[in-house]
């Protein structure tokens, strides 16, 4: 390494400005901030609200944007602090702007942050809603098992909140009905052929029907054709 390649410590011109970029480059930095920030928002919106659980969309986006900028400024000698200052100012301004827009325009807030979505009603999965939220039946059932739910007949409503949390509302004991068990070992034994008459639940949506012996039955709700015996246990709280 030649002496000319060495970084001069406490070179204030390099620290606060730049040795190569003109002042107009600050406008490009601002433009890069806007594009990057919007990309972060779009990515979080596309990947689904479950990815930002316990953090708002804005909180996560500002952490990602400012964290990267601050990290670069800490140890890269060719990253001027004035550029980083522009990054912080622009990102925080966007953060405040988007927060304000969500307060003024409820529809914009619903589109950006999402609104509560009903994933299950009266013991039956709303399959279209579930598929549209980047959430699998396996993940949903895992959430239910953590709340000591044994089968869908115990559950009146399930909502996926804008925060990514799942809210579960239960039937009173006297209104519970047979439903689809949420245990993975039971779902794994779902079958098409029905060998004896009984109450069966569609393993895909949880719709319950009384079926007669046959080689195949299509679910009246989702048209899938695999079934398991229903469970009718009361919920223990």
N, C-alpha and C positions, 0 to 999 in steps of 0.2 A: 504494500500500500504506500503510495506517495504522500509526501507531507501535504500537498494541495488537497488530498482527499479527506483529510482529517477534519472533524467538526470542531469549530472554535467554541469553547464553552462561553456562555453568557454573551453570545453575539446578539445584542438586543434587536438589531435590524432583522435578523433571521427569526428570533423568537416571536416578535410581534408582527412582523410583516412577512416578507418572502424575498428570497434572492432571485426568483425567476418570474413570478406572476405579476402582471400589471394590476393597478387598483380596480379596473373593470372586472377582474376575476371574482371580486366579491359578489357581483350580481349573479355570476354563474353558480357560486356557492349557494346563494339564496334559492336559485332555480333548482339546484340539486336537492336542497332540503325539501322543497315543496313536492317534487316528484317522489323522493324517497318516502316522505311521510304519507303521501297518498297511496303508495305501493304497500306500505305497512298496513294501513287501514283496509285496503282491498284484500290483502292476504288474510288478515284476521277475519274479515267478513266471509270470505270464500271457505276457509278451513273450518268455520263453524264456531259457535259460541262456547262449546265445551272446551275449546282450547284456551279460553281466557277465564275459566272459572276462578272465582274469588278476586279477580281483577277486572275493572271495567276496560272496555275496548280502548279508551283514551289513555288510561293509566299504563296499560301494557305497551301501547304504541310509543308513548313518550319515554318509557324506560328503554325500549329497544333503540329508538333514534338517538337519544342523548347519551345512552351508555356507550354506543359505538363511537360517537364523536368524542366523548370525553376520554375514552380509552386510547384512541389514536393520538390525542394531544399529549398524553402523559409520557409517551416514550418514542415517538417519531420526531426526529429533529427537523424534518422538512414540513411539518404541519404547523403553520403559524397560529398563534393564539387568537389573533383577530378573526381568522376564518372560523375558528371554533365558536367565538363569541357570536358571529352571524348565525351559525347553526343553532345555537341555543335560543337566540332571540326569535328566529323564524319558526322553530318548532314549538316553542311556548306560545307564540302568537297564534299559530294554527290550532294548538290545543285549546286555547281560550275561545277562538272563533268557532270551532266545531261544537264545543260545549254550549256556547250561546245559541247557535243555530238549532241544536236539539231542544233547547228550552222554548224557542220562538215557534218552531215548526214541528209539531208532534209527528207528522208523517215522515219527516226526514229522520227523526229520532228512531221511529219504528223500523225504517229501512236500514239505518246504519247499525243500530245496536240490537235490532230484533225486538219482537214482542212475544209475550207468552204464547206457547203453542200447546194445544191439547194432544197428548200422545196416546191417551187411553181413556175410553169412556165406557162406563158400566161393564167393566171387566173385559173389554175387547180393545185390542190395539188399533189405533188409527194409523194404518200402515203407510198411507201416503204422507202423513205428517212425520212419522218416524223416519221414513226414507229420505225426506227432504231436510233433515237436521243433522246429517252425518253421524247418526247414532244407530248402533246395531241393537237387535233384540238381546244379544248376549250382554251388552253393556247396560241396557235398561233393566234386565232381570238381575244383574249384579247389584244395581242400586236398590232394587226392591228387597233382595235378600238381606242387605244391610239394615233394612227397616223391619226385619222379621216377617216379611210377607211370604206366604207359602204358595199361594195361587192367586190368579187374577180375579177370581170371584170375590175376593176380600176387598178389592179396590174399586172405588167409585170413579175417581178422576186422577190423572197424572198430567202435570204441566211441566214443560221445559221453560224455565224462566229466562228473561233476557240476560241474566247474569251467568247462565249456564247451569244453575242449580235445578234440581228436580223436586217438585212439590207433589206429595202424594196425599190424597184424600180417601178415607176408608169408608166402607159401608158400615152402618150400625150392625151389631151382631144379628139382629132379627131380619136384616135385609140381605145378608150374604147369600151367595148362590154358588153352585159348583163352578169351578174355573180351571184354567190351564195352570198346571204346576210350574213353578219357576226354577226347579232344580235341574241342573244340566244333565244329570244322569237319566232323568225321566225324559227330557226332550230328545236325548240321543236315541231313545227307544221308540220314537214315533214311527208309525207304520201306515201303509196304505190299506192293507187288507183288514177288514173288520170281521172277527171270528165269532163274536157273540153280541147280542143286543145290549146296549148300555148308553150311558152318557159320555160323550167324547168331546174333547176340545181340539180345535185346529191348532197344530203346533206352530203355525206361522202367525196367526192373529189372535187366537184365543177364543174365537167364536165357538159356542157350545151347541151341539145338536144331539138328539137321540138317534142313534144309527142302528140299522139292522145289518146282519151279516152280509157282506159283499166284498168283492175283490178291490173295489175302489169307490170312494165317495169324494165329490168336489165340495169344498167349503162354500156355503151360500154367501159368505161375506167377501172372501178374497180369492176363491176358486182354486186354492191349493188343495192337496189331497193326502196329507199326512196327519195322523191323529194320535192322541194319547188319551187315556182314561182321565176323566176329570177328578179333581180333588175337592172335598167339601168341608175341610176342617175349619173350625172357628179360629179367629186371630187371637193370639195370646199377647196381651199388652203388659 
